[in-house]
């Protein structure tokens, strides 16, 4: 498992990163120059990223790989619960 994905799962489990909820809106954008809320690494200009707008927790960005882990985490929680 890549370090970014592992770090994203760690941040989700610890509560530092909120899991996706139905009220969140997201879109794929170009690199934002912001830090990824999933892995805490910089999202470079040449990277693609998810920009997420959340009612709680404000706006944040995720690398595409971190966004996939973020969505997968939600699916796993749904399957478990």
DAFEN-V101006 format. One record per run of one state. SS is the DSSP state (H for helix, E for strand, L for the rest). FROM is the first residue (numbers start at 0). TO is the last residue. If there is no record, write none. Layout:
ss;from;to
SS;FROM;TO
SS;FROM;TO
//
This chain:
ss;from;to
L;0;1
H;2;13
L;14;23
E;24;29
L;30;33
E;34;35
L;36;40
E;41;41
L;42;46
E;47;52
L;53;57
E;58;62
H;63;79
L;80;80
//
